[in-house]
Amino acid sequence: MKLNWRVLCQKVLLGVAGCLLLILCLPLAPPDQPVTTRILSAEQEVISLLYQENRQLATLAEVPSFLQQAFLAVEDHRFYEHNGFSPVSFGRAVYHNLFVREGLQGFSTITQQVAKNGYLSAEKTLIRKLKELFLALRLELHYSKAQILELYLNQIYFGHGAFGVKTAALTYFGRPLPELNRLELAMLAGIPKGPALYSPYLNREAAATRIETVLARMVTVGYLTTAEKDTILQEQIRLPGLKKAPKQALYFLDYALEEAGTILKISKEQIQSLGLTIETTLSLPMQKAAEEALQNRLAPLQKDLQPQGALIAADPNTGEIKALVGGTDYYKTPFNRGLKAYRQPGSAFKPFVYLAALESGYTLASTIPCREVSFPTETEAYQPRDYGEKHYHNRDLSLREALSTSCNIVAVTLHQRLGIKPTINLARRLGITSSLEPNLSLALGTSEVTPFELLQAYLPIANGGKATPLYAVERIYNVQGKVIWERKPRFRQVLDERLAFLITSVLQDTLGPGGTAAGIRATLRRPAAGKTGTSQENRDAWFVGFTPDLAAVVYLGDDLNKPLPAGGGSLAAPLWAAFMNKALSGIPARDFPVPEGIVSHRICRETGLLAGLDCPSYNEYFLFSHEPTVYCARHRKVRLRVCQKTGLLPNAHCREVEEKTFVWGEHPTTTCEVCHAPTNLWEYIFGEPFPLLKAKP
């Protein structure tokens, strides 16, 4: 059978045309326009802009009509008349590509530019130009002119890293589009033709010439009169100078992005191109205070950026992270020690032991001996000792004094008496997540934790026993400004609020006379509580503390585990106080509230019993009905009349009697038997036998 080539070609052409027509009718997804994600502080200031292309989307209604006309004048003044391409310009482009071979030349419509920049590569070939034409037709078929112009105005590149008119206005002029005058808008319209050539920050003369070209073109196409053009040229160009995109609080930023990624179940890379607005809990003034405190205090000690440190601060009532610093130089040491440095907390762990004791029935007035002691273990005897020349107090200490002075022996003794597990369970309940070794030395903070989780575990103490997770992200908006996620308050009562208050009252003593952080009391001008921590050989220095308004942890240590020149009381506590003073400046000082069910009694310092008038005493807090009911007898005194001769209670015949004061228990209880009734006149007058009648020795 003879093949009819003519018919076959017609069918093929009809098929191709049909396919093209079908493709033209298929919906076309909008071009990809990565949008800048903004990270905001609690004060709504920009912490950082994250982007693949620095772009903030603007609706066409947000773009001044003058700027729209300026772009149409210089780029495509017949935009509202054609169907996506100009045949004359397209023919010129084909001719240059086929015969000149110097790359495509000529004019592309705005629709073609959207197609080229949004869907195609930058190669300059005929095939790419044909694809551009086809996509332009599809755009015109499926999108309105207003939508295409909006895509274009958000797509174009203005130099200096700015994409789209909204970002360009902020980049060049530091102001939003509505606040720009017409001359400044004309400058913006002229820049995309050659950002490197027409940027006023790179070539002011070329930029001025380009403005005149834009305005002249607007006159030519009928958008302006010559008189209006001359008036516009009299306006002022206000250039504040290029500013780098803000990128602050980098350690915090890493954590906030990680948290946001977990919330949205996307990667950090995806976050930076979705045009999200992420509101965080960070207070920029507090963050600055934290960075300065860490830098200033560590700088005199540092050699080759060691030692390092971390500071995390949070609102104890909500868990909002207000400041987070993981080192002194993010670019040189991006390792976030606040989140990832597992180190021994030392005595900063002890409050968990004492809270476990209070839960089991001890009171702050309960006494434990601080003397040399040895505990048998599976391998060898464990003998805790205190630091300094005096390893033992050699007397009984109340739980209050033992914790405020950080007595190791009492902490270990309590831990051992409780059975170890209560301490671990208490620490877990409050927020410690790291592995805790079930041994006696745990009471001295020998199991490693991070600063983040240690602060987390202190929050219930500072917040009336309520646990709330530390967090950085408050709410998240999508590119259209709609809230897509918002933090809901989460609280769990993990500790009796009365016990939280009791331990807080002791931690206040840490900053008082005799406490391990007594040195900062003079500089800290508000009620505060906290605990120092120092690991063996001063390898780690800690201070965790709080006021009713702010809680913070400070950690200092060498990344290579080399010793520090001092411990928590000398290094970490002053840094913490310097930060707190600055962070809370302007916030009125207030006391810790006393919850219901707390009573106060005068207690003997030595016995822990109710104090008598002569006891060395102090006021102590107790849970209602848990206070002692017996008065101290050790210091109780009694005033008695006694016989001068025998020192015993006088009988009726003792003639020489005096009043004396005795300690209770040491007073005479028997009556004098020496003195008796007179048997003659001499004894009656002189009270003693006649001398001649006295027995000879």
Phi, psi and omega per residue, in radians:
M1 nan 2.303 -3.076
K2 -1.353 2.258 -3.111
L3 -1.348 2.204 3.134
N4 -1.606 1.648 -3.075
W5 -1.113 -0.588 -3.116
R6 -1.132 -0.794 3.133
V7 -1.134 -0.719 3.139
L8 -1.065 -0.766 3.141
C9 -1.119 -0.676 3.119
Q10 -1.092 -0.747 3.136
K11 -1.133 -0.719 3.121
V12 -1.091 -0.778 -3.132
L13 -1.119 -0.705 3.111
L14 -1.132 -0.653 3.120
G15 -1.142 -0.774 3.120
V16 -1.102 -0.766 3.134
A17 -1.079 -0.698 3.120
G18 -1.111 -0.739 3.111
C19 -1.097 -0.752 3.133
L20 -1.113 -0.708 3.124
L21 -1.130 -0.682 3.118
L22 -1.121 -0.758 3.138
I23 -1.128 -0.686 3.116
L24 -1.042 -0.579 -3.086
C25 -1.443 -0.275 3.138
L26 -1.230 2.460 3.109
P27 -1.010 2.518 -3.127
L28 -1.974 2.098 3.125
A29 -1.116 2.511 3.113
P30 -1.065 2.600 -3.125
P31 -1.109 2.625 3.137
D32 -1.214 2.159 3.098
Q33 -2.281 1.552 3.116
P34 -0.954 2.322 -3.055
V35 -2.026 2.466 -3.111
T36 -1.135 2.340 3.024
T37 -1.664 2.324 -3.124
R38 -1.848 2.340 3.054
I39 -1.903 2.074 -3.046
L40 -1.910 2.629 3.065
S41 -1.457 3.093 3.090
A42 -1.112 -0.425 3.121
E43 -1.587 0.173 3.132
Q44 1.199 0.365 3.017
E45 -1.558 2.626 -3.116
V46 -1.325 2.084 3.036
I47 -1.439 -0.754 -3.103
S48 -2.799 2.665 2.977
L49 -1.959 2.262 -3.120
L50 -2.051 2.313 -3.068
Y51 -2.879 2.697 2.832
Q52 -1.531 -0.700 2.986
E53 -2.269 2.220 -3.074
N54 -1.282 1.670 -3.038
R55 -2.462 2.287 2.941
Q56 -2.042 2.214 -3.055
L57 -1.272 2.473 3.060
A58 -2.162 2.389 3.013
T59 -1.310 2.783 -3.130
L60 -1.089 -0.544 3.126
A61 -1.152 -0.450 3.134
E62 -1.393 -0.277 -3.092
V63 -1.575 2.096 3.137
P64 -0.921 2.457 -3.111
S65 -1.059 -0.535 3.113
F66 -1.089 -0.727 -3.138
L67 -1.198 -0.651 3.079
Q68 -1.058 -0.801 -3.138
Q69 -1.124 -0.657 -3.138
A70 -1.106 -0.750 3.110
F71 -1.157 -0.753 3.116
L72 -1.069 -0.675 -3.114
A73 -1.109 -0.748 -3.044
V74 -1.614 -0.285 -3.078
E75 -1.940 -0.701 -3.013
D76 -2.964 1.406 -3.022
H77 -1.294 -0.221 3.074
R78 -1.741 0.371 -3.059
F79 -0.925 -0.744 -3.092
Y80 -1.427 0.018 -3.099
E81 -1.874 -0.588 -3.058
H82 -1.600 3.062 -3.119
N83 -1.843 0.406 3.050
G84 2.146 -0.341 3.100
F85 -2.663 2.786 3.110
S86 -1.851 2.051 -3.113
P87 -0.995 -0.679 -3.123
V88 -1.131 -0.821 -3.135
S89 -1.142 -0.669 3.137
F90 -1.144 -0.733 3.111
G91 -1.084 -0.691 3.110
R92 -1.107 -0.688 3.135
A93 -1.130 -0.716 3.130
V94 -1.128 -0.765 -3.140
Y95 -1.026 -0.823 -3.141
H96 -1.098 -0.684 -3.106
N97 -1.204 -0.614 -3.093
L98 -1.446 -0.618 -2.976
F99 -2.008 -0.598 -3.120
V100 -1.465 -0.643 3.104
R101 1.019 0.613 3.083
E102 -2.062 0.495 -3.111
G103 1.544 2.789 -3.109
L104 -1.159 2.413 3.120
Q105 -2.122 2.911 2.979
G106 1.803 -2.851 -2.949
F107 -1.903 2.343 2.985
S108 -1.949 2.465 3.086
T109 -1.181 2.912 3.090
I110 -1.039 -0.693 3.122
T111 -1.086 -0.753 3.114
Q112 -1.112 -0.673 3.122
Q113 -1.123 -0.670 3.074
V114 -1.101 -0.747 3.125
A115 -1.113 -0.788 -3.099
K116 -1.137 -0.868 -3.062
N117 -1.329 -0.442 -3.063
G118 -1.625 -0.415 -3.017
Y119 -2.246 -0.280 -2.976
L120 -2.116 2.933 3.069
S121 -1.423 3.099 -3.083
A122 -1.570 0.048 -3.114
E123 -1.104 2.601 -3.106
K124 -1.963 1.537 3.139
T125 -2.361 2.877 3.133
L126 -1.135 -0.717 3.140
I127 -1.052 -0.756 3.131
R128 -1.123 -0.622 3.129
K129 -1.194 -0.649 3.085
L130 -1.145 -0.723 3.076
K131 -1.061 -0.710 -3.141
E132 -1.069 -0.748 3.133
L133 -1.099 -0.800 -3.120
F134 -1.100 -0.747 3.122
L135 -1.167 -0.608 3.104
A136 -1.105 -0.719 3.099
L137 -1.086 -0.740 3.125
R138 -1.123 -0.700 3.101
L139 -1.057 -0.781 -3.122
E140 -1.150 -0.503 -3.116
L141 -1.334 -0.610 -2.997
H142 -1.866 -0.198 -3.123
Y143 -2.201 2.592 3.069
S144 -1.321 2.869 3.093
K145 -1.052 -0.680 -3.141
A146 -1.113 -0.713 3.131
Q147 -1.136 -0.708 -3.138
I148 -1.161 -0.749 3.128
L149 -1.124 -0.673 3.098
E150 -1.103 -0.753 3.086
L151 -1.028 -0.752 -3.111
Y152 -1.114 -0.836 -3.088
L153 -1.137 -0.454 3.085
N154 -1.538 -0.230 -3.018
Q155 -1.640 -0.643 -2.942
I156 -1.149 2.637 -3.089
Y157 -1.741 2.337 -3.069
F158 -1.940 0.074 -3.076
G159 1.486 2.960 -3.136
H160 0.935 0.534 3.071
G161 1.367 0.157 -3.054
A162 -1.751 2.218 3.057
F163 -2.018 2.328 3.097
G164 1.471 2.675 -3.010
V165 -1.179 -0.573 -3.099
K166 -1.156 -0.802 3.119
T167 -1.220 -0.626 3.138
A168 -1.071 -0.730 3.134
A169 -1.054 -0.755 -3.139
L170 -1.226 -0.633 -3.104
T171 -1.210 -0.821 -3.054
Y172 -1.449 -0.657 -2.996
F173 -2.047 -0.147 3.138
G174 1.170 0.317 -3.118
R175 -2.424 2.694 3.104
P176 -1.259 2.869 -3.078
L177 -0.916 -0.786 -3.087
P178 -1.092 -0.312 -3.094
E179 -1.654 0.070 3.128
L180 -1.594 2.506 3.051
N181 -1.452 3.079 -3.028
R182 -1.184 -0.572 3.131
L183 -1.165 -0.702 3.111
E184 -1.174 -0.650 3.080
L185 -1.147 -0.674 3.099
A186 -1.117 -0.643 3.091
M187 -1.092 -0.773 3.120
L188 -1.032 -0.744 -3.110
A189 -1.121 -0.460 -3.097
G190 -1.532 -0.305 -3.018
I191 -1.207 -0.767 -3.040
P192 -1.014 -0.398 3.094
K193 -1.005 -0.556 3.108
G194 -2.943 1.433 -3.064
P195 -0.955 -0.655 -3.139
A196 -1.248 -0.401 -3.109
L197 -1.639 -0.666 -2.975
Y198 -1.825 0.086 3.048
S199 -1.166 2.244 3.135
P200 -1.140 -0.324 3.117
Y201 -1.461 -0.231 3.121
L202 -1.910 -0.608 -3.100
N203 -2.673 1.612 -3.050
R204 -1.150 -0.663 -3.120
E205 -1.164 -0.804 3.128
A206 -1.099 -0.646 3.114
A207 -1.122 -0.716 3.136
A208 -1.145 -0.705 3.109
T209 -1.108 -0.718 -3.133
R210 -1.141 -0.612 3.085
I211 -1.065 -0.781 3.128
E212 -1.094 -0.648 3.105
T213 -1.108 -0.760 3.134
V214 -1.085 -0.845 -3.119
L215 -1.133 -0.675 3.111
A216 -1.114 -0.690 3.121
R217 -1.159 -0.624 3.100
M218 -1.150 -0.590 3.059
V219 -1.187 -0.759 -3.093
T220 -1.046 -0.743 -3.077
V221 -1.544 -0.013 3.005
G222 1.669 0.211 3.112
Y223 -1.428 -0.412 -3.128
L224 -2.379 2.735 2.929
T225 -1.650 2.883 3.121
T226 -1.085 -0.653 3.139
A227 -1.133 -0.721 3.114
E228 -1.126 -0.682 3.102
K229 -1.048 -0.811 -3.126
D230 -1.092 -0.632 3.111
T231 -1.153 -0.730 -3.137
I232 -1.110 -0.679 -3.126
L233 -1.127 -0.247 3.111
Q234 -1.490 -0.180 3.138
E235 -1.280 2.894 -3.060
Q236 -1.800 2.418 3.003
I237 -1.525 2.082 -3.102
R238 -1.847 1.768 -3.098
L239 -1.901 1.915 -3.108
P240 -1.399 -0.148 -3.049
G241 1.765 2.559 3.132
L242 -1.221 2.383 3.092
K243 -2.069 2.413 3.079
K244 -1.173 2.536 3.073
A245 -1.031 2.283 -3.090
P246 -1.095 2.443 3.063
K247 -2.637 1.590 -3.033
Q248 -1.997 2.925 3.022
A249 0.848 1.006 -2.956
L250 -1.161 -0.630 3.087
Y251 -1.117 -0.745 3.085
F252 -1.132 -0.731 -3.107
L253 -1.012 -0.763 3.107
D254 -1.000 -0.802 -3.109
Y255 -1.179 -0.727 -3.130
A256 -1.097 -0.703 3.121
L257 -1.183 -0.673 3.092
E258 -1.101 -0.729 3.118
E259 -1.151 -0.751 3.129
A260 -1.122 -0.694 3.107
G261 -1.086 -0.685 3.104
T262 -1.160 -0.711 -3.140
I263 -1.094 -0.823 -3.056
L264 -1.579 -0.131 -3.122
K265 1.030 0.788 3.061
I266 -2.364 2.957 -3.106
S267 -1.493 2.868 3.072
K268 -1.054 -0.644 -3.127
E269 -1.120 -0.670 3.101
Q270 -1.186 -0.650 -3.127
I271 -1.005 -0.698 -2.992
Q272 -1.298 -0.103 -3.124
S273 -2.102 0.123 -3.054
L274 -1.678 -0.060 3.121
G275 1.215 0.531 3.139
L276 -1.351 2.740 2.912
T277 -2.043 2.044 -3.078
I278 -1.934 1.945 3.087
E279 -1.495 2.217 -3.117
T280 -1.956 3.081 -3.120
T281 -1.588 -0.111 -2.985
L282 -1.113 2.343 2.989
S283 -1.748 1.970 -3.093
L284 -1.064 -0.692 3.066
P285 -1.073 -0.704 3.121
M286 -1.212 -0.654 3.101
Q287 -1.084 -0.749 3.111
K288 -1.100 -0.722 3.117
A289 -1.095 -0.678 3.127
A290 -1.164 -0.788 -3.134
E291 -1.105 -0.740 -3.139
E292 -1.175 -0.731 -3.126
A293 -1.083 -0.788 -3.116
L294 -1.169 -0.764 -3.117
Q295 -1.148 -0.829 -3.069
N296 -1.142 -0.670 -3.082
R297 -1.393 -0.500 -3.110
L298 -1.554 -0.460 -3.065
A299 -0.925 -0.780 -3.141
P300 -1.147 -0.342 -3.096
L301 -1.677 -0.268 -2.953
Q302 -1.443 2.492 2.951
K303 -2.471 2.103 -3.038
D304 1.000 0.747 3.082
L305 1.117 0.351 3.053
Q306 -2.196 2.468 0.055
P307 -1.339 2.975 -3.133
Q308 -2.067 -3.056 -3.134
G309 -2.966 -3.110 3.122
A310 -2.626 2.643 3.071
L311 -2.500 2.182 3.076
I312 -2.220 2.295 3.120
A313 -2.195 2.526 -3.111
A314 -2.589 2.728 3.008
D315 -1.319 2.026 -3.075
P316 -1.177 -0.313 -3.103
N317 -1.472 -0.339 -3.074
T318 -2.239 -0.420 -3.041
G319 1.567 0.054 3.141
E320 -1.172 2.178 3.088
I321 -1.339 2.077 -3.093
K322 -1.694 -0.408 3.107
A323 -2.732 2.510 3.105
L324 -2.622 2.022 3.105
V325 -2.211 2.199 -3.093
G326 -1.870 0.134 -3.140
G327 2.969 3.096 -3.072
T328 -1.590 -0.216 -3.138
D329 -2.684 1.787 -3.067
Y330 -1.077 -0.702 -3.060
Y331 -1.203 -0.500 3.121
K332 -1.664 -0.533 -3.139
T333 -2.376 1.341 -3.104
P334 -1.252 -0.142 3.095
F335 -1.059 2.129 -3.072
N336 -1.545 1.741 -3.096
R337 -1.206 -0.436 3.117
G338 -1.129 -0.547 -3.081
L339 -1.825 -0.480 -2.918
K340 -2.156 -0.067 3.127
A341 -1.501 1.885 3.097
Y342 -1.599 1.911 -3.100
R343 -2.404 2.810 -3.129
Q344 -1.260 2.200 -3.101
P345 -1.408 -0.148 -3.124
G346 1.038 -2.450 -3.039
S347 -1.196 -0.174 3.067
A348 -1.128 -0.224 3.104
F349 -1.485 -0.334 -2.990
K350 -1.029 -0.600 3.135
P351 -0.946 -0.507 3.135
F352 -1.195 -0.601 3.081
V353 -1.130 -0.803 -3.083
Y354 -1.213 -0.607 3.069
L355 -1.140 -0.698 3.087
A356 -1.079 -0.653 3.113
A357 -1.163 -0.746 3.121
L358 -1.102 -0.670 3.113
E359 -1.133 -0.520 -3.093
S360 -1.516 0.000 3.045
G361 2.049 -0.152 3.052
Y362 -1.164 2.779 2.998
T363 -2.082 2.943 3.115
L364 -1.176 -0.303 3.118
A365 -1.590 -0.153 3.093
S366 -1.046 2.513 -3.086
T367 -1.976 2.531 3.103
I368 -2.287 2.370 3.132
P369 -1.194 2.389 3.018
C370 -1.904 1.401 -3.134
R371 -2.364 2.945 3.131
E372 -0.997 2.272 -3.076
V373 -2.533 2.656 -3.135
S374 -2.336 2.283 3.135
F375 -1.962 2.188 3.119
P376 -1.228 2.467 3.050
T377 -2.273 -3.121 -3.116
E378 -1.170 -0.471 -3.090
T379 -1.821 -1.052 -3.132
E380 -2.609 2.893 -3.118
A381 -1.162 2.458 3.118
Y382 -1.828 2.143 -3.097
Q383 -2.131 1.660 3.106
P384 -1.208 2.584 3.097
R385 -2.431 2.716 3.074
D386 -1.627 2.783 -3.135
Y387 -1.361 2.795 3.115
G388 1.706 3.131 -3.118
E389 -1.185 -0.628 3.120
K390 -1.675 1.822 -3.085
H391 -1.346 -0.272 -3.100
Y392 -2.472 2.579 3.047
H393 -1.390 -0.367 -3.122
N394 1.009 0.679 3.059
R395 -2.833 2.983 3.091
D396 -1.367 2.431 3.094
L397 -2.080 2.464 2.988
S398 -1.249 2.787 3.112
L399 -1.050 -0.613 3.116
R400 -1.070 -0.890 -3.104
E401 -1.168 -0.663 -3.104
A402 -1.109 -0.703 -3.132
L403 -1.318 -0.746 -3.096
S404 -1.168 -0.538 3.088
T405 -1.654 -0.041 3.063
S406 1.085 0.888 3.120
C407 -1.281 2.073 3.140
N408 -1.168 -0.720 -3.027
I409 -1.123 -0.757 3.127
V410 -1.155 -0.702 3.139
A411 -1.063 -0.816 -3.136
V412 -1.178 -0.702 3.132
T413 -1.069 -0.798 3.093
L414 -1.047 -0.842 -3.125
H415 -0.989 -0.736 -3.133
Q416 -1.215 -0.741 -3.131
R417 -1.135 -0.589 -3.134
L418 -1.283 -0.409 -3.134
G419 1.708 0.313 3.020
I420 1.229 -0.880 -3.063
K421 -1.054 -0.692 3.128
P422 -1.004 -0.643 3.108
T423 -1.132 -0.791 -3.136
I424 -1.104 -0.795 -3.132
N425 -1.081 -0.693 3.134
L426 -1.136 -0.799 3.134
A427 -1.082 -0.721 3.114
R428 -1.091 -0.778 -3.110
R429 -1.076 -0.618 -3.099
L430 -1.412 -0.376 3.064
G431 2.473 -0.011 3.092
I432 -1.327 2.176 -3.101
T433 -1.942 -0.316 -3.128
S434 -1.219 2.847 3.131
S435 -1.123 2.317 3.121
L436 -2.053 2.050 -3.115
E437 -1.253 2.248 -3.115
P438 -1.385 1.187 3.134
N439 -2.292 3.023 -3.081
L440 -1.193 -0.623 -3.084
S441 -1.235 -0.195 3.072
L442 -0.962 -0.601 -3.140
A443 -1.031 -0.401 -3.131
L444 -1.740 0.232 3.049
G445 1.294 0.772 -3.118
T446 -1.608 -0.166 3.046
S447 -1.571 2.384 -3.002
E448 -1.369 2.435 3.074
V449 -2.410 2.975 3.053
T450 -1.724 2.726 3.046
P451 -0.988 -0.636 -3.114
F452 -1.059 -0.877 -3.084
E453 -1.288 -0.475 3.075
L454 -1.180 -0.735 3.060
L455 -1.112 -0.721 3.110
Q456 -0.976 -0.707 -3.105
A457 -1.308 -0.369 3.098
Y458 -1.462 -0.349 -3.085
L459 -1.024 -0.753 3.112
P460 -1.072 -0.543 3.091
I461 -1.136 -0.694 -3.102
A462 -1.439 -0.181 -2.990
N463 -2.160 0.657 3.058
G464 1.103 0.548 3.093
G465 1.475 0.018 -3.119
K466 -1.643 2.263 3.096
A467 -1.660 2.353 3.038
T468 -2.429 2.390 -3.071
P469 -1.193 2.461 2.988
L470 -1.158 2.377 -3.129
Y471 -2.616 2.830 -3.073
A472 -2.086 -0.425 -3.047
V473 -1.808 2.170 -3.115
E474 -1.603 -0.885 3.092
R475 -2.744 2.827 -3.091
I476 -2.298 2.317 3.097
Y477 -1.948 2.569 3.044
N478 -1.451 -3.060 -3.037
V479 -1.145 -0.406 3.105
Q480 -1.500 -0.007 3.125
G481 1.507 0.241 3.136
K482 -1.630 2.386 3.116
V483 -1.169 2.130 3.112
I484 -1.919 -0.185 3.060
W485 -2.791 2.435 3.128
E486 -2.480 2.432 -3.124
R487 -1.196 2.310 3.035
K488 -1.863 2.324 -3.121
P489 -1.019 2.386 3.117
R490 -2.320 2.048 -3.141
F491 -2.274 2.497 3.025
R492 -2.322 2.299 3.096
Q493 -1.409 1.807 -3.064
V494 -1.867 -0.077 -3.083
L495 -2.655 2.449 3.055
D496 -1.002 2.182 -3.079
E497 -1.045 -0.467 3.123
R498 -1.237 -0.645 3.089
L499 -1.210 -0.626 3.075
A500 -1.050 -0.719 3.108
F501 -1.164 -0.734 -3.127
L502 -1.033 -0.826 -3.097
I503 -1.231 -0.553 3.066
T504 -1.092 -0.712 -3.132
S505 -1.107 -0.585 3.093
V506 -1.254 -0.734 -3.122
L507 -1.159 -0.367 2.998
Q508 -1.173 -0.600 3.118
D509 -1.169 -0.405 3.097
T510 -1.014 -0.555 -3.132
L511 -1.596 0.036 -3.111
G512 -1.789 -3.042 -3.134
P513 -0.972 2.273 3.139
G514 1.492 -0.225 3.133
G515 -1.344 2.850 -3.080
T516 -1.291 -0.202 3.079
A517 -2.157 0.560 -3.089
A518 -1.058 -0.431 -3.069
G519 -1.159 -0.339 -3.085
I520 -1.655 -0.092 -3.113
R521 -1.035 -0.655 -3.090
A522 -1.178 -0.471 -3.086
T523 -1.675 -0.374 -3.102
L524 -1.659 1.995 -2.966
R525 -1.782 0.796 3.118
R526 -2.878 2.743 3.081
P527 -1.027 2.323 -3.118
A528 -2.674 2.748 3.115
A529 -2.368 2.659 3.130
G530 -3.138 3.121 -3.119
K531 -2.546 2.344 3.051
T532 -1.441 2.826 3.051
G533 -2.638 2.356 3.112
T534 -2.470 2.202 3.108
S535 -1.496 3.047 -3.068
Q536 -1.005 2.428 3.118
E537 1.056 0.465 3.092
N538 1.005 0.629 -3.129
R539 -1.377 -0.412 3.126
D540 -2.416 2.389 3.113
A541 -2.181 2.287 -3.051
W542 -2.304 2.688 2.812
F543 -2.610 2.201 3.046
V544 -2.086 2.205 -3.097
G545 -2.687 3.003 -3.084
F546 -2.784 2.721 2.920
T547 -2.035 3.103 3.077
P548 -1.075 -0.292 -3.046
D549 -1.925 -0.332 -3.039
L550 -2.690 2.394 3.056
A551 -2.087 2.547 -3.116
A552 -2.657 2.583 3.044
V553 -2.092 2.415 3.056
V554 -2.110 2.240 3.052
Y555 -2.175 2.359 3.060
L556 -2.273 2.413 3.111
G557 -3.119 2.752 3.107
D558 -1.480 2.324 3.141
D559 -1.059 -0.433 3.122
L560 -1.676 0.204 3.050
N561 1.156 0.522 3.071
K562 -1.442 2.644 -3.104
P563 -1.123 2.623 3.028
L564 -1.608 2.827 3.131
P565 -1.248 -0.243 -3.135
A566 -2.759 -3.073 -3.072
G567 -1.877 -2.852 -3.054
G568 -1.081 -0.674 -3.108
G569 -1.167 -0.556 -3.085
S570 -1.636 -0.478 -3.056
L571 -1.894 -0.995 -3.022
A572 -1.294 -0.713 -3.089
A573 -1.098 -0.801 3.095
P574 -1.086 -0.624 3.099
L575 -1.119 -0.771 3.111
W576 -1.047 -0.770 -3.122
A577 -1.135 -0.707 3.125
A578 -1.082 -0.739 3.110
F579 -1.132 -0.835 -3.068
M580 -1.097 -0.690 3.123
N581 -1.034 -0.760 -3.101
K582 -1.342 -0.720 -3.097
A583 -1.129 -0.587 -3.072
L584 -1.758 0.132 3.109
S585 -1.070 2.324 -3.096
G586 1.601 -0.219 3.087
I587 -1.736 2.122 -3.078
P588 -1.036 2.450 3.082
A589 -1.263 2.533 3.072
R590 -2.585 2.723 -3.109
D591 -1.446 2.823 3.022
F592 -1.272 2.274 -3.122
P593 -1.230 2.524 3.110
V594 -1.646 2.066 -3.110
P595 -1.300 2.868 3.057
E596 -1.153 2.626 3.125
G597 1.588 0.157 3.083
I598 -1.933 2.290 3.076
V599 -2.146 2.768 -3.133
S600 -2.155 2.389 3.119
H601 -2.412 2.688 3.056
R602 -1.423 2.143 -3.003
I603 -2.099 2.467 3.044
C604 -1.194 2.233 -3.082
R605 -1.141 -0.489 -3.058
E606 -1.603 -0.556 -3.057
T607 -1.901 -0.333 -3.085
G608 1.341 0.127 3.117
L609 -1.686 3.003 3.086
L610 -1.004 2.365 -3.016
A611 -1.440 2.436 2.961
G612 -1.544 -3.103 -3.098
L613 -1.109 -0.493 -3.037
D614 -1.839 0.144 3.135
C615 -1.372 2.511 2.890
P616 -1.212 1.973 -2.882
S617 -2.304 2.944 3.083
Y618 -2.718 2.866 3.100
N619 -1.495 2.303 3.126
E620 -2.221 2.572 3.100
Y621 -1.633 2.545 3.100
F622 -2.457 2.701 2.873
L623 -1.139 2.454 3.117
F624 -0.973 2.299 -3.134
S625 1.391 0.005 3.076
H626 -1.830 0.028 -3.117
E627 -1.314 2.691 3.104
P628 -1.149 2.629 -3.127
T629 -2.006 -0.074 -3.105
V630 -1.866 2.404 3.107
Y631 -1.439 2.596 3.095
C632 -1.102 2.310 3.101
A633 -1.774 -0.272 -3.066
R634 -1.112 -0.633 -3.070
H635 -1.927 0.181 3.140
R636 -1.285 2.327 -3.096
K637 -2.112 2.652 3.133
V638 -2.382 2.485 3.138
R639 -1.867 2.112 -3.052
L640 -2.232 2.699 2.971
R641 -1.570 2.229 -3.111
V642 -2.263 2.774 3.070
C643 -1.279 2.279 -3.133
Q644 -1.151 -0.521 -3.089
K645 -1.265 -0.779 -3.007
T646 -1.930 -0.275 -3.065
G647 1.279 0.156 3.126
L648 -1.726 3.027 3.102
L649 -1.073 2.345 -3.055
P650 -1.282 2.538 2.969
N651 -1.677 -3.009 -3.050
A652 -1.216 -0.252 -3.059
H653 -1.862 -0.020 3.100
C654 -1.254 2.083 -3.063
R655 -1.622 -0.429 -3.139
E656 -1.941 1.816 -3.062
V657 -2.175 2.513 3.095
E658 -2.447 2.824 3.074
E659 -1.685 2.323 3.119
K660 -2.377 2.665 3.113
T661 -1.748 2.324 -3.126
F662 -2.211 2.583 2.959
V663 -1.268 2.424 -3.109
W664 -1.023 2.265 -3.092
G665 1.768 -0.363 3.107
E666 -1.896 0.083 -3.124
H667 -1.452 2.650 3.136
P668 -1.183 2.467 3.134
T669 -2.111 -0.120 3.128
T670 -1.891 2.824 -3.065
T671 -1.740 2.539 3.126
C672 -1.057 2.316 3.100
E673 -1.984 0.042 -3.125
V674 -1.401 -0.815 -3.113
C675 -1.313 2.357 -3.115
H676 -2.494 3.111 -3.096
A677 -1.231 2.486 -3.133
P678 -1.152 2.505 3.131
T679 -1.850 -0.179 3.106
N680 -2.593 3.098 -3.075
L681 -1.118 -0.696 -3.130
W682 -1.038 -0.835 3.140
E683 -1.135 -0.575 -3.136
Y684 -1.170 -0.685 -3.095
I685 -1.389 -0.802 -3.001
F686 -1.781 -0.172 3.064
G687 1.349 0.210 3.116
E688 -2.587 2.832 -3.090
P689 -1.105 2.681 3.071
F690 -1.044 2.362 -3.010
P691 -0.981 -0.673 -3.089
L692 -1.236 -0.299 -3.109
L693 -1.678 -0.055 -3.138
K694 -1.179 2.525 3.124
A695 -1.164 2.431 3.091
K696 -1.277 2.566 3.131
P697 -1.194 nan nan
